[in-house]
Amino acid sequence: MEIFSITSFTKEISRIDLIGILVGHLVFAIALTQILDWKWLKNLMSEEDKLKMLNSYTWKDLLVDGAIVAVVIGIIFLIVSIFL
C-alpha cells in the first residue's frame, strides 16, 4: 500500500480532467438544488423566532461566519492546488 496514494493519482490526472471534474460537480450541484423541493425550509422557524434571531445577530457572529467561509474556501484551494 502506498503511503501517499494521492500523489500517484495526481501524476495521472491532467488539468483538463480536473477542470472537467470541478465543472461537473458544479453543474450537478446547481441541478440538484433546482430539482429538490425546498418549501419545507420556510416552516422550520416561526416569524417571531426569525425576528428574534435576526435582532440578536451581532458582529461577532458575522466574524465567525466569515471565518468558517474562509476556512472552507482555503480547503478547496488546497485540494485544487494538490492536483495542479
PDB file of N, CA, C and O in Angstrom:
ATOM      1  N   MET A   1       0.846  -1.182   0.000  1.00  0.00           N
ATOM      2  CA  MET A   1       0.000   0.000   0.000  1.00  0.00           C
ATOM      3  C   MET A   1       0.886   1.239   0.000  1.00  0.00           C
ATOM      4  O   MET A   1       1.844   1.344   0.766  1.00  0.00           O
ATOM      5  N   GLU A   2       0.546   2.154  -0.863  1.00  0.00           N
ATOM      6  CA  GLU A   2       1.318   3.386  -0.928  1.00  0.00           C
ATOM      7  C   GLU A   2       0.875   4.337   0.179  1.00  0.00           C
ATOM      8  O   GLU A   2      -0.316   4.503   0.442  1.00  0.00           O
ATOM      9  N   ILE A   3       1.842   4.943   0.804  1.00  0.00           N
ATOM     10  CA  ILE A   3       1.518   5.903   1.867  1.00  0.00           C
ATOM     11  C   ILE A   3       0.886   7.151   1.270  1.00  0.00           C
ATOM     12  O   ILE A   3      -0.097   7.668   1.802  1.00  0.00           O
ATOM     13  N   PHE A   4       1.440   7.631   0.179  1.00  0.00           N
ATOM     14  CA  PHE A   4       0.925   8.824  -0.467  1.00  0.00           C
ATOM     15  C   PHE A   4       0.246   8.439  -1.779  1.00  0.00           C
ATOM     16  O   PHE A   4       0.767   8.714  -2.860  1.00  0.00           O
ATOM     17  N   SER A   5      -0.894   7.814  -1.678  1.00  0.00           N
ATOM     18  CA  SER A   5      -1.591   7.374  -2.886  1.00  0.00           C
ATOM     19  C   SER A   5      -2.133   8.554  -3.683  1.00  0.00           C
ATOM     20  O   SER A   5      -2.325   8.441  -4.894  1.00  0.00           O
ATOM     21  N   ILE A   6      -2.382   9.685  -3.024  1.00  0.00           N
ATOM     22  CA  ILE A   6      -2.902  10.843  -3.750  1.00  0.00           C
ATOM     23  C   ILE A   6      -1.839  11.436  -4.663  1.00  0.00           C
ATOM     24  O   ILE A   6      -2.176  12.018  -5.694  1.00  0.00           O
ATOM     25  N   THR A   7      -0.557  11.303  -4.308  1.00  0.00           N
ATOM     26  CA  THR A   7       0.482  11.849  -5.179  1.00  0.00           C
ATOM     27  C   THR A   7       0.616  11.029  -6.449  1.00  0.00           C
ATOM     28  O   THR A   7       0.914  11.585  -7.506  1.00  0.00           O
ATOM     29  N   SER A   8       0.405   9.735  -6.374  1.00  0.00           N
ATOM     30  CA  SER A   8       0.452   8.942  -7.597  1.00  0.00           C
ATOM     31  C   SER A   8      -0.766   9.221  -8.462  1.00  0.00           C
ATOM     32  O   SER A   8      -0.689   9.144  -9.688  1.00  0.00           O
ATOM     33  N   PHE A   9      -1.897   9.547  -7.826  1.00  0.00           N
ATOM     34  CA  PHE A   9      -3.099   9.905  -8.576  1.00  0.00           C
ATOM     35  C   PHE A   9      -2.913  11.237  -9.287  1.00  0.00           C
ATOM     36  O   PHE A   9      -3.383  11.407 -10.412  1.00  0.00           O
ATOM     37  N   THR A  10      -2.238  12.177  -8.651  1.00  0.00           N
ATOM     38  CA  THR A  10      -2.054  13.492  -9.263  1.00  0.00           C
ATOM     39  C   THR A  10      -1.122  13.430 -10.457  1.00  0.00           C
ATOM     40  O   THR A  10      -1.181  14.301 -11.324  1.00  0.00           O
ATOM     41  N   LYS A  11      -0.270  12.434 -10.524  1.00  0.00           N
ATOM     42  CA  LYS A  11       0.605  12.302 -11.684  1.00  0.00           C
ATOM     43  C   LYS A  11      -0.175  11.859 -12.917  1.00  0.00           C
ATOM     44  O   LYS A  11       0.227  12.148 -14.044  1.00  0.00           O
ATOM     45  N   GLU A  12      -1.285  11.161 -12.711  1.00  0.00           N
ATOM     46  CA  GLU A  12      -2.046  10.614 -13.821  1.00  0.00           C
ATOM     47  C   GLU A  12      -3.154  11.541 -14.307  1.00  0.00           C
ATOM     48  O   GLU A  12      -3.684  11.330 -15.398  1.00  0.00           O
ATOM     49  N   ILE A  13      -3.516  12.550 -13.543  1.00  0.00           N
ATOM     50  CA  ILE A  13      -4.629  13.422 -13.912  1.00  0.00           C
ATOM     51  C   ILE A  13      -4.097  14.707 -14.537  1.00  0.00           C
ATOM     52  O   ILE A  13      -3.092  15.261 -14.092  1.00  0.00           O
ATOM     53  N   SER A  14      -4.786  15.169 -15.576  1.00  0.00           N
ATOM     54  CA  SER A  14      -4.341  16.403 -16.238  1.00  0.00           C
ATOM     55  C   SER A  14      -5.218  17.568 -15.780  1.00  0.00           C
ATOM     56  O   SER A  14      -6.202  17.383 -15.065  1.00  0.00           O
ATOM     57  N   ARG A  15      -4.839  18.763 -16.206  1.00  0.00           N
ATOM     58  CA  ARG A  15      -5.618  19.942 -15.842  1.00  0.00           C
ATOM     59  C   ARG A  15      -7.014  19.893 -16.458  1.00  0.00           C
ATOM     60  O   ARG A  15      -7.992  20.311 -15.838  1.00  0.00           O
ATOM     61  N   ILE A  16      -7.094  19.382 -17.675  1.00  0.00           N
ATOM     62  CA  ILE A  16      -8.390  19.270 -18.342  1.00  0.00           C
ATOM     63  C   ILE A  16      -9.304  18.339 -17.550  1.00  0.00           C
ATOM     64  O   ILE A  16     -10.492  18.616 -17.390  1.00  0.00           O
ATOM     65  N   ASP A  17      -8.744  17.233 -17.055  1.00  0.00           N
ATOM     66  CA  ASP A  17      -9.537  16.313 -16.239  1.00  0.00           C
ATOM     67  C   ASP A  17     -10.031  17.002 -14.975  1.00  0.00           C
ATOM     68  O   ASP A  17     -11.193  16.849 -14.597  1.00  0.00           O
ATOM     69  N   LEU A  18      -9.160  17.755 -14.325  1.00  0.00           N
ATOM     70  CA  LEU A  18      -9.536  18.444 -13.094  1.00  0.00           C
ATOM     71  C   LEU A  18     -10.609  19.489 -13.353  1.00  0.00           C
ATOM     72  O   LEU A  18     -11.559  19.604 -12.579  1.00  0.00           O
ATOM     73  N   ILE A  19     -10.472  20.246 -14.423  1.00  0.00           N
ATOM     74  CA  ILE A  19     -11.480  21.245 -14.776  1.00  0.00           C
ATOM     75  C   ILE A  19     -12.805  20.559 -15.073  1.00  0.00           C
ATOM     76  O   ILE A  19     -13.861  21.048 -14.671  1.00  0.00           O
ATOM     77  N   GLY A  20     -12.759  19.435 -15.770  1.00  0.00           N
ATOM     78  CA  GLY A  20     -13.980  18.684 -16.061  1.00  0.00           C
ATOM     79  C   GLY A  20     -14.653  18.175 -14.801  1.00  0.00           C
ATOM     80  O   GLY A  20     -15.879  18.206 -14.693  1.00  0.00           O
ATOM     81  N   ILE A  21     -13.865  17.710 -13.855  1.00  0.00           N
ATOM     82  CA  ILE A  21     -14.419  17.220 -12.588  1.00  0.00           C
ATOM     83  C   ILE A  21     -15.071  18.366 -11.813  1.00  0.00           C
ATOM     84  O   ILE A  21     -16.175  18.211 -11.292  1.00  0.00           O
ATOM     85  N   LEU A  22     -14.392  19.515 -11.733  1.00  0.00           N
ATOM     86  CA  LEU A  22     -14.940  20.656 -10.997  1.00  0.00           C
ATOM     87  C   LEU A  22     -16.206  21.201 -11.650  1.00  0.00           C
ATOM     88  O   LEU A  22     -17.175  21.508 -10.956  1.00  0.00           O
ATOM     89  N   VAL A  23     -16.209  21.325 -12.974  1.00  0.00           N
ATOM     90  CA  VAL A  23     -17.392  21.823 -13.683  1.00  0.00           C
ATOM     91  C   VAL A  23     -18.545  20.827 -13.551  1.00  0.00           C
ATOM     92  O   VAL A  23     -19.697  21.228 -13.385  1.00  0.00           O
ATOM     93  N   GLY A  24     -18.239  19.543 -13.625  1.00  0.00           N
ATOM     94  CA  GLY A  24     -19.271  18.522 -13.458  1.00  0.00           C
ATOM     95  C   GLY A  24     -19.915  18.579 -12.088  1.00  0.00           C
ATOM     96  O   GLY A  24     -21.134  18.459 -11.966  1.00  0.00           O
ATOM     97  N   HIS A  25     -19.103  18.761 -11.056  1.00  0.00           N
ATOM     98  CA  HIS A  25     -19.649  18.885  -9.706  1.00  0.00           C
ATOM     99  C   HIS A  25     -20.512  20.144  -9.576  1.00  0.00           C
ATOM    100  O   HIS A  25     -21.564  20.116  -8.937  1.00  0.00           O
ATOM    101  N   LEU A  26     -20.071  21.229 -10.174  1.00  0.00           N
ATOM    102  CA  LEU A  26     -20.832  22.476 -10.116  1.00  0.00           C
ATOM    103  C   LEU A  26     -22.178  22.328 -10.830  1.00  0.00           C
ATOM    104  O   LEU A  26     -23.206  22.761 -10.309  1.00  0.00           O
ATOM    105  N   VAL A  27     -22.175  21.724 -12.012  1.00  0.00           N
ATOM    106  CA  VAL A  27     -23.423  21.515 -12.751  1.00  0.00           C
ATOM    107  C   VAL A  27     -24.356  20.597 -11.962  1.00  0.00           C
ATOM    108  O   VAL A  27     -25.560  20.848 -11.893  1.00  0.00           O
ATOM    109  N   PHE A  28     -23.810  19.540 -11.369  1.00  0.00           N
ATOM    110  CA  PHE A  28     -24.624  18.626 -10.577  1.00  0.00           C
ATOM    111  C   PHE A  28     -25.232  19.339  -9.368  1.00  0.00           C
ATOM    112  O   PHE A  28     -26.401  19.127  -9.047  1.00  0.00           O
ATOM    113  N   ALA A  29     -24.449  20.179  -8.704  1.00  0.00           N
ATOM    114  CA  ALA A  29     -24.946  20.893  -7.529  1.00  0.00           C
ATOM    115  C   ALA A  29     -26.064  21.857  -7.902  1.00  0.00           C
ATOM    116  O   ALA A  29     -27.063  21.948  -7.188  1.00  0.00           O
ATOM    117  N   ILE A  30     -25.910  22.574  -9.004  1.00  0.00           N
ATOM    118  CA  ILE A  30     -26.949  23.506  -9.446  1.00  0.00           C
ATOM    119  C   ILE A  30     -28.214  22.747  -9.841  1.00  0.00           C
ATOM    120  O   ILE A  30     -29.321  23.153  -9.489  1.00  0.00           O
ATOM    121  N   ALA A  31     -28.047  21.652 -10.567  1.00  0.00           N
ATOM    122  CA  ALA A  31     -29.205  20.863 -10.979  1.00  0.00           C
ATOM    123  C   ALA A  31     -29.929  20.273  -9.773  1.00  0.00           C
ATOM    124  O   ALA A  31     -31.159  20.255  -9.732  1.00  0.00           O
ATOM    125  N   LEU A  32     -29.179  19.799  -8.808  1.00  0.00           N
ATOM    126  CA  LEU A  32     -29.794  19.196  -7.627  1.00  0.00           C
ATOM    127  C   LEU A  32     -30.579  20.223  -6.821  1.00  0.00           C
ATOM    128  O   LEU A  32     -31.655  19.916  -6.309  1.00  0.00           O
ATOM    129  N   THR A  33     -30.053  21.433  -6.704  1.00  0.00           N
ATOM    130  CA  THR A  33     -30.784  22.454  -5.951  1.00  0.00           C
ATOM    131  C   THR A  33     -32.052  22.883  -6.681  1.00  0.00           C
ATOM    132  O   THR A  33     -33.012  23.312  -6.040  1.00  0.00           O
ATOM    133  N   GLN A  34     -32.074  22.775  -8.006  1.00  0.00           N
ATOM    134  CA  GLN A  34     -33.279  23.112  -8.754  1.00  0.00           C
ATOM    135  C   GLN A  34     -34.305  21.988  -8.696  1.00  0.00           C
ATOM    136  O   GLN A  34     -35.508  22.248  -8.730  1.00  0.00           O
ATOM    137  N   ILE A  35     -33.845  20.744  -8.609  1.00  0.00           N
ATOM    138  CA  ILE A  35     -34.749  19.595  -8.608  1.00  0.00           C
ATOM    139  C   ILE A  35     -35.419  19.409  -7.251  1.00  0.00           C
ATOM    140  O   ILE A  35     -36.609  19.100  -7.186  1.00  0.00           O
ATOM    141  N   LEU A  36     -34.669  19.595  -6.173  1.00  0.00           N
ATOM    142  CA  LEU A  36     -35.215  19.342  -4.840  1.00  0.00           C
ATOM    143  C   LEU A  36     -36.251  20.379  -4.445  1.00  0.00           C
ATOM    144  O   LEU A  36     -36.211  21.524  -4.897  1.00  0.00           O
ATOM    145  N   ASP A  37     -37.168  19.966  -3.604  1.00  0.00           N
ATOM    146  CA  ASP A  37     -38.223  20.845  -3.105  1.00  0.00           C
ATOM    147  C   ASP A  37     -37.747  21.468  -1.793  1.00  0.00           C
ATOM    148  O   ASP A  37     -37.508  20.759  -0.814  1.00  0.00           O
ATOM    149  N   TRP A  38     -37.610  22.793  -1.776  1.00  0.00           N
ATOM    150  CA  TRP A  38     -37.069  23.492  -0.612  1.00  0.00           C
ATOM    151  C   TRP A  38     -38.154  24.193   0.197  1.00  0.00           C
ATOM    152  O   TRP A  38     -37.829  25.004   1.065  1.00  0.00           O
ATOM    153  N   LYS A  39     -39.424  23.912  -0.053  1.00  0.00           N
ATOM    154  CA  LYS A  39     -40.514  24.603   0.647  1.00  0.00           C
ATOM    155  C   LYS A  39     -40.536  24.314   2.141  1.00  0.00           C
ATOM    156  O   LYS A  39     -41.049  25.119   2.919  1.00  0.00           O
ATOM    157  N   TRP A  40     -39.994  23.189   2.545  1.00  0.00           N
ATOM    158  CA  TRP A  40     -40.018  22.830   3.963  1.00  0.00           C
ATOM    159  C   TRP A  40     -39.140  23.758   4.801  1.00  0.00           C
ATOM    160  O   TRP A  40     -39.314  23.828   6.018  1.00  0.00           O
ATOM    161  N   LEU A  41     -38.205  24.467   4.180  1.00  0.00           N
ATOM    162  CA  LEU A  41     -37.330  25.367   4.932  1.00  0.00           C
ATOM    163  C   LEU A  41     -38.095  26.520   5.572  1.00  0.00           C
ATOM    164  O   LEU A  41     -37.718  27.010   6.636  1.00  0.00           O
ATOM    165  N   LYS A  42     -39.181  26.953   4.909  1.00  0.00           N
ATOM    166  CA  LYS A  42     -39.954  28.074   5.450  1.00  0.00           C
ATOM    167  C   LYS A  42     -40.607  27.721   6.781  1.00  0.00           C
ATOM    168  O   LYS A  42     -40.848  28.598   7.610  1.00  0.00           O
ATOM    169  N   ASN A  43     -40.890  26.451   6.984  1.00  0.00           N
ATOM    170  CA  ASN A  43     -41.620  26.033   8.173  1.00  0.00           C
ATOM    171  C   ASN A  43     -40.724  25.668   9.353  1.00  0.00           C
ATOM    172  O   ASN A  43     -41.223  25.219  10.385  1.00  0.00           O
ATOM    173  N   LEU A  44     -39.422  25.850   9.221  1.00  0.00           N
ATOM    174  CA  LEU A  44     -38.517  25.477  10.308  1.00  0.00           C
ATOM    175  C   LEU A  44     -38.661  26.383  11.525  1.00  0.00           C
ATOM    176  O   LEU A  44     -38.576  25.921  12.663  1.00  0.00           O
ATOM    177  N   MET A  45     -38.878  27.662  11.284  1.00  0.00           N
ATOM    178  CA  MET A  45     -38.976  28.618  12.385  1.00  0.00           C
ATOM    179  C   MET A  45     -40.199  29.501  12.183  1.00  0.00           C
ATOM    180  O   MET A  45     -40.604  29.778  11.054  1.00  0.00           O
ATOM    181  N   SER A  46     -40.771  29.930  13.280  1.00  0.00           N
ATOM    182  CA  SER A  46     -41.881  30.876  13.189  1.00  0.00           C
ATOM    183  C   SER A  46     -41.334  32.270  12.895  1.00  0.00           C
ATOM    184  O   SER A  46     -40.138  32.518  13.041  1.00  0.00           O
ATOM    185  N   GLU A  47     -42.208  33.166  12.484  1.00  0.00           N
ATOM    186  CA  GLU A  47     -41.785  34.535  12.178  1.00  0.00           C
ATOM    187  C   GLU A  47     -41.209  35.236  13.412  1.00  0.00           C
ATOM    188  O   GLU A  47     -40.259  36.012  13.305  1.00  0.00           O
ATOM    189  N   GLU A  48     -41.786  34.959  14.571  1.00  0.00           N
ATOM    190  CA  GLU A  48     -41.285  35.567  15.811  1.00  0.00           C
ATOM    191  C   GLU A  48     -39.865  35.109  16.107  1.00  0.00           C
ATOM    192  O   GLU A  48     -39.011  35.906  16.494  1.00  0.00           O
ATOM    193  N   ASP A  49     -39.623  33.807  15.919  1.00  0.00           N
ATOM    194  CA  ASP A  49     -38.283  33.280  16.168  1.00  0.00           C
ATOM    195  C   ASP A  49     -37.266  33.835  15.168  1.00  0.00           C
ATOM    196  O   ASP A  49     -36.114  34.088  15.521  1.00  0.00           O
ATOM    197  N   LYS A  50     -37.698  34.021  13.924  1.00  0.00           N
ATOM    198  CA  LYS A  50     -36.798  34.588  12.914  1.00  0.00           C
ATOM    199  C   LYS A  50     -36.396  36.009  13.278  1.00  0.00           C
ATOM    200  O   LYS A  50     -35.219  36.367  13.214  1.00  0.00           O
ATOM    201  N   LEU A  51     -37.377  36.814  13.660  1.00  0.00           N
ATOM    202  CA  LEU A  51     -37.082  38.202  14.041  1.00  0.00           C
ATOM    203  C   LEU A  51     -36.202  38.270  15.283  1.00  0.00           C
ATOM    204  O   LEU A  51     -35.290  39.091  15.368  1.00  0.00           O
ATOM    205  N   LYS A  52     -36.484  37.406  16.234  1.00  0.00           N
ATOM    206  CA  LYS A  52     -35.680  37.372  17.464  1.00  0.00           C
ATOM    207  C   LYS A  52     -34.228  36.994  17.149  1.00  0.00           C
ATOM    208  O   LYS A  52     -33.294  37.575  17.700  1.00  0.00           O
ATOM    209  N   MET A  53     -34.053  36.021  16.263  1.00  0.00           N
ATOM    210  CA  MET A  53     -32.704  35.590  15.906  1.00  0.00           C
ATOM    211  C   MET A  53     -31.962  36.684  15.146  1.00  0.00           C
ATOM    212  O   MET A  53     -30.784  36.934  15.403  1.00  0.00           O
ATOM    213  N   LEU A  54     -32.654  37.341  14.206  1.00  0.00           N
ATOM    214  CA  LEU A  54     -32.007  38.398  13.433  1.00  0.00           C
ATOM    215  C   LEU A  54     -31.642  39.592  14.305  1.00  0.00           C
ATOM    216  O   LEU A  54     -30.610  40.225  14.079  1.00  0.00           O
ATOM    217  N   ASN A  55     -32.461  39.907  15.286  1.00  0.00           N
ATOM    218  CA  ASN A  55     -32.155  41.028  16.174  1.00  0.00           C
ATOM    219  C   ASN A  55     -30.984  40.730  17.100  1.00  0.00           C
ATOM    220  O   ASN A  55     -30.286  41.649  17.529  1.00  0.00           O
ATOM    221  N   SER A  56     -30.761  39.460  17.413  1.00  0.00           N
ATOM    222  CA  SER A  56     -29.665  39.110  18.314  1.00  0.00           C
ATOM    223  C   SER A  56     -28.361  38.815  17.570  1.00  0.00           C
ATOM    224  O   SER A  56     -27.352  38.498  18.200  1.00  0.00           O
ATOM    225  N   TYR A  57     -28.372  38.915  16.242  1.00  0.00           N
ATOM    226  CA  TYR A  57     -27.179  38.644  15.437  1.00  0.00           C
ATOM    227  C   TYR A  57     -26.213  39.817  15.581  1.00  0.00           C
ATOM    228  O   TYR A  57     -26.585  40.962  15.325  1.00  0.00           O
ATOM    229  N   THR A  58     -24.970  39.538  15.992  1.00  0.00           N
ATOM    230  CA  THR A  58     -24.000  40.604  16.240  1.00  0.00           C
ATOM    231  C   THR A  58     -22.817  40.487  15.288  1.00  0.00           C
ATOM    232  O   THR A  58     -22.745  39.567  14.475  1.00  0.00           O
ATOM    233  N   TRP A  59     -21.894  41.434  15.404  1.00  0.00           N
ATOM    234  CA  TRP A  59     -20.715  41.421  14.549  1.00  0.00           C
ATOM    235  C   TRP A  59     -19.832  40.232  14.855  1.00  0.00           C
ATOM    236  O   TRP A  59     -19.090  39.776  13.985  1.00  0.00           O
ATOM    237  N   LYS A  60     -19.894  39.715  16.083  1.00  0.00           N
ATOM    238  CA  LYS A  60     -19.098  38.532  16.423  1.00  0.00           C
ATOM    239  C   LYS A  60     -19.599  37.307  15.658  1.00  0.00           C
ATOM    240  O   LYS A  60     -18.809  36.483  15.198  1.00  0.00           O
ATOM    241  N   ASP A  61     -20.914  37.201  15.530  1.00  0.00           N
ATOM    242  CA  ASP A  61     -21.475  36.104  14.740  1.00  0.00           C
ATOM    243  C   ASP A  61     -21.058  36.223  13.280  1.00  0.00           C
ATOM    244  O   ASP A  61     -20.734  35.228  12.632  1.00  0.00           O
ATOM    245  N   LEU A  62     -21.069  37.446  12.773  1.00  0.00           N
ATOM    246  CA  LEU A  62     -20.644  37.679  11.396  1.00  0.00           C
ATOM    247  C   LEU A  62     -19.176  37.317  11.215  1.00  0.00           C
ATOM    248  O   LEU A  62     -18.804  36.751  10.187  1.00  0.00           O
ATOM    249  N   LEU A  63     -18.345  37.630  12.185  1.00  0.00           N
ATOM    250  CA  LEU A  63     -16.930  37.298  12.128  1.00  0.00           C
ATOM    251  C   LEU A  63     -16.717  35.789  12.115  1.00  0.00           C
ATOM    252  O   LEU A  63     -15.887  35.284  11.359  1.00  0.00           O
ATOM    253  N   VAL A  64     -17.455  35.079  12.941  1.00  0.00           N
ATOM    254  CA  VAL A  64     -17.342  33.615  12.978  1.00  0.00           C
ATOM    255  C   VAL A  64     -17.806  33.013  11.657  1.00  0.00           C
ATOM    256  O   VAL A  64     -17.159  32.108  11.128  1.00  0.00           O
ATOM    257  N   ASP A  65     -18.923  33.508  11.117  1.00  0.00           N
ATOM    258  CA  ASP A  65     -19.415  33.011   9.832  1.00  0.00           C
ATOM    259  C   ASP A  65     -18.397  33.264   8.724  1.00  0.00           C
ATOM    260  O   ASP A  65     -18.166  32.400   7.878  1.00  0.00           O
ATOM    261  N   GLY A  66     -17.795  34.436   8.731  1.00  0.00           N
ATOM    262  CA  GLY A  66     -16.769  34.756   7.739  1.00  0.00           C
ATOM    263  C   GLY A  66     -15.555  33.855   7.861  1.00  0.00           C
ATOM    264  O   GLY A  66     -14.972  33.454   6.854  1.00  0.00           O
ATOM    265  N   ALA A  67     -15.171  33.533   9.093  1.00  0.00           N
ATOM    266  CA  ALA A  67     -14.024  32.646   9.301  1.00  0.00           C
ATOM    267  C   ALA A  67     -14.318  31.240   8.794  1.00  0.00           C
ATOM    268  O   ALA A  67     -13.447  30.591   8.215  1.00  0.00           O
ATOM    269  N   ILE A  68     -15.538  30.770   9.009  1.00  0.00           N
ATOM    270  CA  ILE A  68     -15.912  29.439   8.517  1.00  0.00           C
ATOM    271  C   ILE A  68     -15.868  29.407   6.999  1.00  0.00           C
ATOM    272  O   ILE A  68     -15.359  28.450   6.414  1.00  0.00           O
ATOM    273  N   VAL A  69     -16.392  30.434   6.356  1.00  0.00           N
ATOM    274  CA  VAL A  69     -16.353  30.503   4.892  1.00  0.00           C
ATOM    275  C   VAL A  69     -14.912  30.556   4.399  1.00  0.00           C
ATOM    276  O   VAL A  69     -14.576  29.905   3.410  1.00  0.00           O
ATOM    277  N   ALA A  70     -14.063  31.317   5.069  1.00  0.00           N
ATOM    278  CA  ALA A  70     -12.655  31.418   4.667  1.00  0.00           C
ATOM    279  C   ALA A  70     -11.941  30.072   4.785  1.00  0.00           C
ATOM    280  O   ALA A  70     -11.135  29.720   3.924  1.00  0.00           O
ATOM    281  N   VAL A  71     -12.231  29.327   5.834  1.00  0.00           N
ATOM    282  CA  VAL A  71     -11.607  28.009   6.010  1.00  0.00           C
ATOM    283  C   VAL A  71     -12.061  27.046   4.918  1.00  0.00           C
ATOM    284  O   VAL A  71     -11.249  26.300   4.370  1.00  0.00           O
ATOM    285  N   VAL A  72     -13.343  27.059   4.602  1.00  0.00           N
ATOM    286  CA  VAL A  72     -13.858  26.172   3.553  1.00  0.00           C
ATOM    287  C   VAL A  72     -13.236  26.524   2.204  1.00  0.00           C
ATOM    288  O   VAL A  72     -12.833  25.632   1.458  1.00  0.00           O
ATOM    289  N   ILE A  73     -13.156  27.802   1.890  1.00  0.00           N
ATOM    290  CA  ILE A  73     -12.527  28.216   0.632  1.00  0.00           C
ATOM    291  C   ILE A  73     -11.052  27.837   0.624  1.00  0.00           C
ATOM    292  O   ILE A  73     -10.534  27.409  -0.408  1.00  0.00           O
ATOM    293  N   GLY A  74     -10.368  27.985   1.750  1.00  0.00           N
ATOM    294  CA  GLY A  74      -8.965  27.583   1.836  1.00  0.00           C
ATOM    295  C   GLY A  74      -8.777  26.099   1.608  1.00  0.00           C
ATOM    296  O   GLY A  74      -7.826  25.692   0.940  1.00  0.00           O
ATOM    297  N   ILE A  75      -9.669  25.281   2.152  1.00  0.00           N
ATOM    298  CA  ILE A  75      -9.568  23.837   1.944  1.00  0.00           C
ATOM    299  C   ILE A  75      -9.798  23.492   0.475  1.00  0.00           C
ATOM    300  O   ILE A  75      -9.114  22.630  -0.077  1.00  0.00           O
ATOM    301  N   ILE A  76     -10.760  24.166  -0.160  1.00  0.00           N
ATOM    302  CA  ILE A  76     -10.998  23.930  -1.586  1.00  0.00           C
ATOM    303  C   ILE A  76      -9.768  24.299  -2.397  1.00  0.00           C
ATOM    304  O   ILE A  76      -9.368  23.541  -3.281  1.00  0.00           O
ATOM    305  N   PHE A  77      -9.158  25.446  -2.119  1.00  0.00           N
ATOM    306  CA  PHE A  77      -7.945  25.841  -2.846  1.00  0.00           C
ATOM    307  C   PHE A  77      -6.787  24.873  -2.585  1.00  0.00           C
ATOM    308  O   PHE A  77      -5.989  24.604  -3.483  1.00  0.00           O
ATOM    309  N   LEU A  78      -6.696  24.355  -1.372  1.00  0.00           N
ATOM    310  CA  LEU A  78      -5.652  23.385  -1.055  1.00  0.00           C
ATOM    311  C   LEU A  78      -5.832  22.107  -1.882  1.00  0.00           C
ATOM    312  O   LEU A  78      -4.868  21.568  -2.425  1.00  0.00           O
ATOM    313  N   ILE A  79      -7.060  21.636  -1.967  1.00  0.00           N
ATOM    314  CA  ILE A  79      -7.321  20.422  -2.732  1.00  0.00           C
ATOM    315  C   ILE A  79      -7.032  20.657  -4.212  1.00  0.00           C
ATOM    316  O   ILE A  79      -6.434  19.803  -4.868  1.00  0.00           O
ATOM    317  N   VAL A  80      -7.448  21.803  -4.742  1.00  0.00           N
ATOM    318  CA  VAL A  80      -7.181  22.110  -6.148  1.00  0.00           C
ATOM    319  C   VAL A  80      -5.677  22.248  -6.400  1.00  0.00           C
ATOM    320  O   VAL A  80      -5.182  21.798  -7.433  1.00  0.00           O
ATOM    321  N   SER A  81      -4.957  22.858  -5.476  1.00  0.00           N
ATOM    322  CA  SER A  81      -3.519  23.050  -5.676  1.00  0.00           C
ATOM    323  C   SER A  81      -2.757  21.729  -5.649  1.00  0.00           C
ATOM    324  O   SER A  81      -1.686  21.618  -6.246  1.00  0.00           O
ATOM    325  N   ILE A  82      -3.299  20.737  -4.965  1.00  0.00           N
ATOM    326  CA  ILE A  82      -2.641  19.427  -4.969  1.00  0.00           C
ATOM    327  C   ILE A  82      -2.671  18.829  -6.366  1.00  0.00           C
ATOM    328  O   ILE A  82      -1.713  18.190  -6.800  1.00  0.00           O
ATOM    329  N   PHE A  83      -3.779  19.042  -7.065  1.00  0.00           N
ATOM    330  CA  PHE A  83      -3.930  18.446  -8.396  1.00  0.00           C
ATOM    331  C   PHE A  83      -3.294  19.255  -9.503  1.00  0.00           C
ATOM    332  O   PHE A  83      -3.032  18.711 -10.576  1.00  0.00           O
ATOM    333  N   LEU A  84      -3.036  20.531  -9.288  1.00  0.00           N
ATOM    334  CA  LEU A  84      -2.451  21.345 -10.364  1.00  0.00           C
ATOM    335  C   LEU A  84      -0.984  21.375 -10.302  1.00  0.00           C
ATOM    336  O   LEU A  84      -0.344  22.015 -11.136  1.00  0.00           O
TER     337      LEU A  84
END
